Amino acid sequence: MPASNLEISVERFNAALASLKASADRVKNTQPLSETERTTAVTRIDQAINALQRVLGDGGKNAAG
């Protein structure tokens, strides 16, 4: 994988991770997530899994569990 594709995948993963951390912090502070925030969190999780699978190549087929 070219370095630029790897860098893009890592940036997407980091963005998804930051969003998930923010959501987790809100949950810790007992502030429930809105439906939109929940949907966004699920989308970010999917994006993070897809980014990791791209980085890992064929070996990442089972990265989602």
N, C-alpha and C positions, 0 to 999 in steps of 0.2 A: 504494500500500500504506500503510495507516495506520502511524503511527510506532510504536505498540505492537507490531504484527506485525513490523516491521523490527527493533525492539529485541530481541524474543524470538528472531528468527532469528539475529541477531548474537550473542546470549548462547549459543545452542546451538552456533553455529559456534566461538565461543571455547572452550567446554567441550570440544568435539571436538578442537580444535587442541591444547589443553593435554594431553589424554589422549594424543594422538599424539606430542607432544614428550616426555612421560614414557616412552612406549614406545621412542622413538628413543634416549633417554638410556640406557635399560637395554641396548639393543642395542650402543651405543657402549662400554658397560662390560662387554661380552661376557657378559651375563647373558641367556640365551635366554628367550624368552617362552613361557609355558605355553599350552596349547591355548585355555584360557579367555581369556587376555590377547590372544591372536591374534584370536580371534573378536570380542572387544570392540573391538579396534583396527579391524577391518574394518567393524564396525557403526558405529563413530564416523566412519570415512571416508565411509560411505554417508550418514550423517546430515549431515555437513558439506557434501557435494555437494548433497543435497536442500535444505538451508538456503540455500545459495548460489543454487540454481536458483529458489527462491521469491523471494529478494531481487531477482534479475535478471529475473524474470518470463519472458515468452516468449523473450526474448533469451538466456536461460540454458539453453536446451534442449541446447546442445552443451557446456555447462560440464564435463560428466563426461568429455569427450574423444571 
